[in-house]
Amino acid sequence: MGDARSRSVGIQQDCVMMRQILQKIIPPAMIFLLFVAVALISNGASGFFYGDVTNRVVTVSNYVVQILAVLSGLYLLIRLINVLVWDNLVTQALGTPIPRLIKDLSAILICLIGITIIVGVVFEQPVTGIWATSGAFGVVIGFALRSLILDTFTGLAINVDNSYKIGDWVHVHSRNRVDYIGCILEINWRTTRLKTTDNNVIIIPNSLIGQSIVTNFSSPSDISRFELCFCFDADLPSERVIRVLLAGVKGAVSPSGIEEHPEPTVRINRVTDAGIEYRIRYWIYPAKLSPPKARHAVISSVQRNLRTAGISLARPKQDINLTQRPARPLNTDILDDRVALLSSIDLFHHIETEALQALASNIKQVAFKSLDKVVAEGDKGDSMFIVIEGLLDVYVRNDADGKDIKVGHITSGQFFGEMALLTGKPRSATVVASTDVVGYEITHHCMQDLFRAYPEVLEAISKVLAERQLLKCCSKSRHQLVNY
């Protein structure tokens, strides 16, 4: 039943289309046939008239009728090409309307052929001289209408290149800093017409749009990604700013028409003099929602979330701080700097300064090149390492196939090997330098001297290790290894 109904609807649409085509073709065809019939009758009746004046009138009438017959034939041919070729065959093949420029150029070509027919057939004159004369005349006209000719050829190049077509949403980046955003309504022989979201039509000369950068929002697909940037003070935590901005852009998804998939994202873009710049990315269909309206919806939603969270945008500023000199970079050759570094490590965080000074005077600095194996799983060890600079990768052996699997990494400020140092157990993982690494090595001998001089240090370190081991046992991921 449904198939029969669909076939019936298809037949009705075909009938309507055929009726429209006939309505466009029949009138010029009737006019052409009428002038052809009149031309034939006038040629046949010319022998019945005598006299110079009468013959001249008849001759002029024959010329007029023949010219009108040729012109009506050209009009019929142009109408047939427009209706049958451009509006049906080519449009259905390309899936988009044919620009007016193509139709106009084909009509001009047919008219030139018609003029040649009138001169050569009706008046029986050679056409070579006419074309030679028209060449010189064309040079003069070309200088006078060079801007018009530039627009025409640029429009032709636009249609041949097919960078954008009728119905596409585009952004024209003009050189005079005035940008145009709209839907292409028409590309004719001189101008391109855009319909803006204000329901206005912007007419841009083809020569201007040919020299401008054009962003086609409708290619290669109908959905396009847009971006907005916001700058905030560097004091604000990045995760907080990203959370608020992401909530803002996702809050504009449902009511405004911002697409839910692909999902909007927020990323840190760059560091500026004012602060940290964040970039919001979202997707829209420009044919459904114009870019200015989408931008308004996103900014409004983000502004509400920022106001609720109590976060404001960064402002240009110049601070004058009356304070001590900024802290200089740590120098590992200075004892106080080594003490400061050790005090920032969790393992030694609760140890008194005197004990840290004693430990810092006995540790030694070590360096590893990229891909150096610092410790190997199963090996015996009596030292631990503190990373100052660089990154190390951690591997454990897979019991199934015996291959090493990467389970985590150790970065600056972290340490490893403490269990082997304090208990003498074999290394539980392999640690390989991912970059060049600089660190400190604390040997078993150093720790024994420290424990003898400061017995309370052993209790503090044991407490920290117990907490770390408990965290390790409760973790569900092997990536949270804390003991190598």
KAWO-V60122 format. One line per field, one symbol per residue. ss: DSSP state (h for helix, s for strand, l for the rest). Layout:
# KAWO-V60122
ss=???
This chain:
# KAWO-V60122
ss=lhhhhhhhhhhhhhhhhhhhhhhhhhhhhhhhhhhhhhhhhhhhhhhhlllhhhhhhhhhhhhhhhhhhhhhhhhhhhhhhhhhhhhhhhhhhhlllllhhhhhhhhhhhhhhhhhhhhhhhlllllhhhhhhhhhhhhhhhhhlhhhhhhhhhhhhhhhhlllllllsssssllllllsssssssslllssssslllllssssshhhhhllssssllllllsssssssssslllllhhhhhhhhhhhhhhlhhhhllllllllsssssssllllsssssssssslllllhhhhhhhhhhhhhhhhhhhlllllllllllllllllllllllllhhhhhhhhhllhhhllllhhhhhhhhlllsssssllllssslllllllsssssssllssssssllllllsssssssllllsslhhhhhhllllllsssslllssssssshhhhhhhhhhlhhhhhhhhhhhhhhhhhhhhlllhhhllll
